[in-house]
Amino acid sequence: MAPILDIKNLYKNYGSVEILKDINVSIEPGDFLVLVGPSGCGKSTLLNCIAGLEPITGGTLSIGGKDMTHVSPKDRDIAMVFQSYALYPTMSVAKNITFGMKVRGVDAATQAAKLQEVASQLQIEPLLNRRPGQLSGGQRQRVAMGRALVRDPKLFLFDEPLSNLDAKLRVEMRSEIKKLHQNLGATMVYVTHDQIEAMTLATKIVVLKGGVVQQIGTPAEIYNNPANLFVADFMGSPAMNLIPAKAKRNGSGLDIEITRGDGAPIVLKDTHSGDLPEDVILGLRPEDIAEAGFRAGQDVQEAQCLIDMVEPAGADTYVVAELGGKQVTARLHAETKAQPGAMLDLAFDLGKVSYFAPGTGERLN
Ligand SMILES: Nc1ncnc2c1ncn2[C@@H]1O[C@H](COP(=O)(O)OP(=O)(O)OP(=O)(O)O)[C@@H](O)[C@H]1O
């Protein structure tokens, strides 16, 4: 299948400043691509380049198999939903949604039918005669989406569409967007700085930092096999534990030595990893460290740790222990008897381990 969006060697400069560097991304019909990264990493700029709102400095960009590198936004067969909603304040909701169709000369009956279909999909039928000023933030967001949906474009582009909503509404609208994507089978590109939004919505994630792609993959690939320390730290909450350790060959396996908070060494046996340099950063997610006895498997290794902090969080309890000079978080069951200041046997699942090079931050396994 031809990619719907194909970006090759894209560069974007503002004056002499390189904002995007050698971006290569392609997506298939029905994909939900999320561009995620910290503030200023260039994700909105990349979306604007896809939309044609910003010219690109180098490389090519095609949509639906056609080269769009120098094509104006209105001819790219895209629809964009902005963070600011960009609704016309003096027009009713219905007019806001149908305006684009009217400009394109779509006949009145088709306009009415499309309006009806989209209003029902988004459950905004009772609001059609109101003006944007008479709507809540979430309702305005729906109208902005309605305006994009009636276009039936090759590509939907979303620029942080939920960032003006309160936390509860964000979660609700997030699942609505997911449902919409599933029902429509549409292809979407979505910008967010919120890694949870990225994980929940995406079929494919691009993690950006400083205008450079750090990793492209499915949410599971990015979560389970982060390509470097930046991705490991940025994706996931609480973040992956990143523990300085020494890896030493011991027969067919590796001894992974970590210094405990009280200075005593603990040694975890890794039976499956290949050769590693001696100095490594060991990455384990909080859910891959359990209370001893609550995690089984051939790669599970237990070690006694001094617990510094216990944080009940309803369904789980997080405990924090100092390992390798870092505050390491483990996600335990809610009934744990862990006490701050007391020792506790923790079970480390080395089947889930990531190793990174301390210097470059690149993944080693
Ligand atoms: N018109 C412009 N002229 C010069 N520099 C710009 C311009 N627009 C954006 N930039 C710079 O480009 C970089 C990327 O900006 P961009 O808005 O794409 O980041 P972002 O990842 O979307 O961040 P945020 O999440 O804060 O919106 C920033 O350093 C920004 O200052």
The ligand as a MOL file (V3000), in Angstrom:
LIG
                    3D

  0  0  0     0  0            999 V3000
M  V30 BEGIN CTAB
M  V30 COUNTS 31 33 0 0 0
M  V30 BEGIN ATOM
M  V30 1 N 8.4920 31.8160 12.9620 0
M  V30 2 C 9.5520 31.4210 13.6430 0
M  V30 3 N 10.7450 32.0380 13.5440 0
M  V30 4 C 11.8320 31.6330 14.1990 0
M  V30 5 N 11.8410 30.5730 15.0460 0
M  V30 6 C 10.6910 29.8940 15.2150 0
M  V30 7 C 9.4900 30.2710 14.5340 0
M  V30 8 N 8.5110 29.4090 14.8880 0
M  V30 9 C 9.0680 28.5450 15.7650 0
M  V30 10 N 10.3730 28.8240 15.9540 0
M  V30 11 C 11.3200 28.0880 16.8160 0
M  V30 12 O 11.3590 26.7530 16.3540 0
M  V30 13 C 11.4790 25.8260 17.4340 0
M  V30 14 C 10.3870 24.8070 17.3370 0
M  V30 15 O 9.1330 25.4230 17.5820 0
M  V30 16 P 7.7670 24.6100 17.5870 0
M  V30 17 O 6.6560 25.5470 17.8350 0
M  V30 18 O 7.6930 23.7480 16.3730 0
M  V30 19 O 7.9890 23.6690 18.8410 0
M  V30 20 P 6.9500 22.7050 19.5420 0
M  V30 21 O 7.6790 21.4270 19.7310 0
M  V30 22 O 5.6790 22.6600 18.8120 0
M  V30 23 O 6.7940 23.4000 20.9520 0
M  V30 24 P 5.4820 23.7190 21.8270 0
M  V30 25 O 5.0610 22.4080 22.4160 0
M  V30 26 O 6.0250 24.6500 22.8480 0
M  V30 27 O 4.4810 24.3100 20.9140 0
M  V30 28 C 11.4340 26.6700 18.6990 0
M  V30 29 O 12.7480 26.8300 19.1410 0
M  V30 30 C 10.8450 27.9810 18.2520 0
M  V30 31 O 11.3510 29.0340 19.0190 0
M  V30 END ATOM
M  V30 BEGIN BOND
M  V30 1 1 1 2
M  V30 2 1 2 3
M  V30 3 2 2 7
M  V30 4 2 3 4
M  V30 5 1 4 5
M  V30 6 2 5 6
M  V30 7 1 6 7
M  V30 8 1 6 10
M  V30 9 1 7 8
M  V30 10 2 8 9
M  V30 11 1 9 10
M  V30 12 1 10 11
M  V30 13 1 11 12
M  V30 14 1 11 30
M  V30 15 1 12 13
M  V30 16 1 13 14
M  V30 17 1 13 28
M  V30 18 1 14 15
M  V30 19 1 15 16
M  V30 20 2 16 17
M  V30 21 1 16 18
M  V30 22 1 16 19
M  V30 23 1 19 20
M  V30 24 2 20 21
M  V30 25 1 20 22
M  V30 26 1 20 23
M  V30 27 1 23 24
M  V30 28 2 24 25
M  V30 29 1 24 26
M  V30 30 1 24 27
M  V30 31 1 28 29
M  V30 32 1 28 30
M  V30 33 1 30 31
M  V30 END BOND
M  V30 END CTAB
M  END
